[in-house]
Amino acid sequence: MQACLDFAAQVAKNFEIPFLIMSYYNILHQYGVNRFVKYMALNNLSGAIVPDLPPEEGRVFAGYGAA
């Protein structure tokens, strides 16, 4: 996971377009959702597509990294 994030961060530095990550929630959960969101914020990654995240849990996911 870290190698993928590092690659995405490098790509985001080289292009002036929004860069999104797509992943299943279990991978993010294992990596650490708060850690994932903070890494994205620090490396100019614009967002995440998490297709298997239920809407009711999405509210919690959206609250990570705030503050």
C-alpha positions in Angstrom: 0.0 0.0 0.0 2.8 2.4 0.9 4.5 1.9 -2.4 1.3 2.6 -4.3 0.7 5.8 -2.3 4.3 6.9 -2.8 3.9 6.4 -6.6 0.6 8.3 -6.6 2.2 11.2 -4.7 5.0 11.3 -7.2 2.5 11.4 -10.1 0.5 14.1 -8.4 3.6 16.3 -8.2 4.3 16.0 -11.9 0.8 16.7 -13.2 -1.6 19.6 -12.6 -4.7 17.5 -12.6 -6.6 16.1 -9.6 -5.3 12.6 -8.7 -7.7 10.1 -7.0 -7.0 6.8 -5.4 -9.4 3.9 -5.9 -9.3 1.1 -3.3 -11.5 -1.3 -1.4 -12.3 -0.3 2.1 -10.7 -3.4 3.7 -7.3 -2.3 2.3 -7.7 1.2 3.8 -8.9 -0.3 7.1 -5.8 -2.5 7.3 -3.5 0.4 6.4 -5.3 2.8 8.7 -8.0 5.1 7.4 -6.7 8.1 9.4 -3.1 7.4 8.2 -4.4 7.1 4.6 -6.3 10.4 4.7 -3.4 12.3 6.3 -1.0 10.9 3.7 -3.3 12.0 0.9 -3.7 15.5 2.4 0.1 16.0 2.8 0.8 14.8 -0.7 -1.7 16.7 -2.8 -3.9 13.6 -3.6 -7.4 14.9 -4.3 -9.7 12.1 -3.1 -10.6 8.4 -2.9 -13.1 6.2 -4.6 -14.1 3.4 -2.2 -16.8 1.5 -4.1 -17.6 -1.0 -1.3 -18.0 1.5 1.5 -21.6 1.6 2.7 -23.1 5.1 2.8 -23.6 5.0 6.6 -19.9 4.3 7.1 -18.9 6.8 4.5 -19.8 9.6 6.9 -17.2 8.3 9.4 -14.6 8.0 6.6 -15.2 11.6 5.5 -14.5 12.8 9.1 -11.0 11.4 9.2 -8.1 13.7 8.7 -10.2 16.8 9.7 -8.2 19.0 12.1 
